[in-house]
Amino acid sequence: MDRDSLIHKLTSRKFWCAIAGFIATLLTALNVNSLTIEQAVTIISAVGILVAYIWGESKIDASREGGEIIINKGTEVTHIYGTDELTEAEDDKPPGMAE
């Protein structure tokens, strides 16, 4: 697994939901108190949110410093090099939206 693949997995909501679900199921099977299970799931969810936020902010900061930022739009990926502001392209506007 390369670095980009690992980062993608660690910032994925699906990954953190899967981890939380696995831990909740495991703790239920071990007959752990339901309050403890809720606390464990809450902590795992908070860690996932924090990791995704920090990664996203680091990508934005890198773009401000002249680095590269990649924005996913469905199946389309847009690369923006060294921009200070992110702007919408004309093609990205919904039909009927004119300036």
C-alpha positions as CSV (number, residue, x, y, z in Angstrom):
1,M,0.0,0.0,0.0
2,D,1.5,3.3,-1.1
3,R,1.4,6.6,0.9
4,D,-1.5,8.1,-1.1
5,S,-3.6,5.0,-0.7
6,L,-3.0,5.0,3.0
7,I,-3.9,8.7,3.4
8,H,-7.1,8.1,1.3
9,K,-8.2,5.3,3.6
10,L,-7.4,7.2,6.8
11,T,-9.5,10.2,5.7
12,S,-12.4,8.1,4.5
13,R,-15.7,8.2,6.4
14,K,-16.4,4.7,5.3
15,F,-13.2,3.4,6.8
16,W,-13.9,5.0,10.2
17,C,-17.5,3.8,10.1
18,A,-16.2,0.3,9.4
19,I,-13.8,0.5,12.3
20,A,-16.5,1.8,14.7
21,G,-18.8,-1.0,13.5
22,F,-16.2,-3.7,14.0
23,I,-15.3,-2.5,17.5
24,A,-19.0,-2.2,18.5
25,T,-19.7,-5.7,17.2
26,L,-16.6,-7.1,19.0
27,L,-17.5,-5.4,22.3
28,T,-21.1,-6.7,22.0
29,A,-19.8,-10.2,21.4
30,L,-17.6,-9.9,24.5
31,N,-20.7,-8.8,26.5
32,V,-19.4,-5.4,27.3
33,N,-21.7,-2.8,28.9
34,S,-23.6,-0.8,26.2
35,L,-22.5,2.6,27.6
36,T,-18.9,1.5,27.1
37,I,-19.6,0.5,23.6
38,E,-21.2,3.9,22.9
39,Q,-18.2,5.6,24.3
40,A,-15.8,3.6,22.2
41,V,-17.8,4.3,19.0
42,T,-17.9,8.0,19.9
43,I,-14.2,8.2,20.4
44,I,-13.5,6.3,17.1
45,S,-15.8,8.7,15.2
46,A,-14.1,11.7,16.8
47,V,-10.7,10.5,15.7
48,G,-11.9,9.9,12.2
49,I,-13.3,13.4,12.0
50,L,-10.1,14.9,13.4
51,V,-7.9,13.0,10.9
52,A,-10.0,14.1,7.9
53,Y,-10.1,17.7,9.1
54,I,-6.4,17.9,9.6
55,W,-5.6,16.3,6.3
56,G,-8.0,18.6,4.5
57,E,-6.6,21.7,6.1
58,S,-3.0,20.6,5.3
59,K,-4.0,20.3,1.6
60,I,-5.5,23.8,1.6
61,D,-2.4,25.2,3.4
62,A,-0.2,23.5,0.8
63,S,-2.1,25.1,-2.0
64,R,-1.6,28.5,-0.4
65,E,2.2,27.9,-0.3
66,G,2.3,27.1,-4.0
67,G,1.8,23.4,-3.7
68,E,-0.8,21.2,-5.3
69,I,-4.4,20.6,-4.2
70,I,-6.6,18.0,-5.7
71,I,-10.4,18.5,-5.6
72,N,-12.6,15.5,-6.3
73,K,-15.9,16.2,-8.0
74,G,-17.6,12.9,-8.5
75,T,-15.5,11.0,-11.0
76,E,-13.7,14.2,-12.2
77,V,-10.5,15.3,-10.5
78,T,-9.4,18.9,-10.7
79,H,-5.7,19.8,-10.1
80,I,-5.0,23.4,-8.9
81,Y,-1.4,24.5,-8.8
82,G,-0.3,27.4,-6.6
83,T,-3.6,29.2,-6.4
84,D,-4.6,31.5,-3.5
85,E,-8.3,31.1,-4.1
86,L,-10.4,28.3,-5.3
87,T,-12.9,29.5,-7.9
88,E,-15.7,27.7,-9.7
89,A,-15.3,27.0,-13.4
90,E,-18.1,28.0,-15.7
91,D,-18.7,24.3,-16.5
92,D,-19.3,23.6,-12.8
93,K,-22.3,25.9,-12.4
94,P,-25.8,24.5,-12.6
95,P,-27.8,25.2,-15.8
96,G,-29.4,28.6,-15.8
97,M,-26.9,30.2,-13.4
98,A,-25.4,33.2,-15.2
99,E,-23.4,36.0,-13.8
